[in-house]
């Protein structure tokens, strides 16, 4: 799982819970990362329309009214998150003498794509509001 996704979801749950403008420093402290990282991720989240920003001394991030209904799948898509992937493939497409060698990469690409799609299907059932409720109903 990509860390941008984790930073975004954590920050959004915190913003939804607080319901008011929150600085990148406060978010970073709660997420246990640095403010520059928070600002980088939250800039992407802002483009998704889940938060607005305010500049200046009392600036920060403010949750949009629809934030609670945002699914984790929507957030993952907005961040271009791929959950199941590989950078390495066995075999070689150039080796046409052996169908196993030349065909294995395509088989695994299809498998990883299906696994990633299943992850996002499950994440579409989880919203920011659902996570907040789960945390505070324990």
C-alpha positions as CSV (number, residue, x, y, z in Angstrom):
1,X,0.0,0.0,0.0
2,X,1.3,3.4,-0.9
3,X,2.0,5.8,2.0
4,X,0.3,8.8,0.2
5,X,-3.0,6.9,0.5
6,X,-2.4,6.2,4.3
7,X,-1.5,9.9,4.9
8,X,-4.6,11.1,3.0
9,X,-7.0,8.8,4.7
10,X,-5.6,9.5,8.2
11,X,-5.7,13.2,7.5
12,X,-9.2,13.2,6.1
13,X,-10.6,11.2,9.0
14,X,-9.0,13.7,11.4
15,X,-10.3,16.7,9.5
16,X,-13.8,15.1,9.3
17,X,-13.8,14.5,13.1
18,X,-12.6,18.0,13.9
19,X,-14.8,19.7,11.4
20,X,-12.8,22.9,11.3
21,X,-9.7,24.4,9.7
22,X,-6.6,22.5,10.7
23,X,-3.0,23.4,9.9
24,X,-0.6,21.0,8.2
25,X,1.5,21.1,11.4
26,X,-1.4,19.8,13.4
27,X,-2.2,17.1,10.8
28,X,1.4,16.1,10.6
29,X,1.6,15.7,14.4
30,X,-1.5,13.5,14.4
31,X,-0.4,11.4,11.4
32,X,3.2,11.1,12.8
33,X,4.9,12.5,9.7
34,X,6.2,15.9,8.6
35,X,4.2,19.0,7.5
36,X,5.8,19.1,4.1
37,X,4.6,15.5,3.4
38,X,1.1,16.4,4.5
39,X,1.1,19.5,2.3
40,X,2.2,17.4,-0.7
41,X,-0.5,14.8,-0.2
42,X,-3.3,17.3,0.8
43,X,-2.6,19.3,-2.4
44,X,-3.8,16.2,-4.3
45,X,-6.8,15.8,-2.0
46,X,-7.7,19.4,-2.6
47,X,-7.9,18.7,-6.3
48,X,-10.4,15.9,-5.6
49,X,-12.6,18.5,-3.9
50,X,-12.6,16.9,-0.5
51,X,-10.9,19.9,1.3
52,X,-10.5,23.6,0.8
53,X,-7.6,25.6,2.0
54,X,-7.1,29.0,3.7
55,X,-3.8,30.9,3.5
56,X,-2.2,32.9,6.2
57,X,-1.5,32.7,10.0
58,X,-4.7,30.9,10.7
59,X,-4.6,28.9,7.5
60,X,-4.9,25.3,6.9
61,X,-7.3,22.6,5.6
62,X,-11.1,22.7,6.0
63,X,-13.2,19.6,5.3
64,X,-15.9,20.0,2.5
65,X,-19.4,19.0,3.4
66,X,-19.3,15.8,1.3
67,X,-16.0,14.5,2.9
68,X,-17.7,12.0,5.1
69,X,-19.3,10.2,2.1
70,X,-16.0,9.9,0.3
71,X,-15.0,6.3,-0.3
72,X,-11.5,5.0,0.1
73,X,-11.7,3.8,-3.5
74,X,-12.4,7.3,-4.6
75,X,-9.4,8.6,-2.7
76,X,-7.2,5.8,-4.0
77,X,-8.2,6.6,-7.6
78,X,-7.6,10.4,-7.0
79,X,-4.1,9.6,-5.8
80,X,-3.5,7.0,-8.6
81,X,-2.8,4.3,-6.0
82,X,-2.2,0.8,-7.2
83,X,-2.4,-1.7,-4.4
84,X,-1.2,-4.9,-6.1
85,X,1.6,-4.6,-8.6
86,X,5.1,-5.8,-9.4
87,X,8.0,-4.2,-11.0
88,X,9.6,-7.5,-12.0
89,X,8.4,-10.2,-14.3
90,X,9.7,-13.7,-14.8
91,X,10.3,-15.1,-18.2
92,X,10.8,-13.1,-21.4
93,X,8.4,-12.0,-24.1
94,X,11.3,-12.4,-26.6
95,X,11.5,-16.1,-25.9
96,X,8.8,-17.3,-28.3
97,X,10.3,-20.9,-28.3
98,X,8.8,-21.5,-24.8
99,X,5.2,-20.4,-24.3
100,X,5.6,-20.6,-20.5
101,X,8.6,-18.2,-20.6
102,X,7.0,-15.8,-23.1
103,X,3.5,-15.9,-21.6
104,X,4.1,-15.7,-17.8
105,X,4.4,-11.9,-17.6
106,X,1.0,-11.4,-19.2
107,X,-0.6,-13.9,-16.9
108,X,0.7,-12.1,-13.8
109,X,-0.2,-8.7,-15.2
110,X,-3.8,-9.9,-15.5
111,X,-3.7,-11.5,-12.1
112,X,-2.4,-8.3,-10.4
113,X,-4.9,-6.2,-12.3
114,X,-7.8,-8.4,-11.0
115,X,-6.4,-8.3,-7.4
116,X,-6.1,-4.5,-7.5
117,X,-9.7,-4.2,-8.9
118,X,-10.9,-6.4,-6.0
119,X,-9.1,-4.2,-3.5
120,X,-10.8,-1.1,-4.9
121,X,-14.1,-2.9,-4.9
122,X,-13.8,-3.5,-1.2
123,X,-12.5,0.0,-0.5
124,X,-15.6,1.4,-2.3
125,X,-17.7,0.1,0.7
126,X,-15.7,2.1,3.2
127,X,-16.2,5.8,3.7
128,X,-14.3,8.4,5.8
129,X,-17.4,8.7,8.0
130,X,-17.5,4.9,8.5
131,X,-13.8,4.9,9.7
132,X,-14.5,7.7,12.1
133,X,-17.5,5.9,13.5
134,X,-15.5,2.7,13.9
135,X,-12.8,4.6,15.8
136,X,-15.2,6.3,18.2
137,X,-17.6,3.4,18.7
138,X,-15.0,1.1,20.2
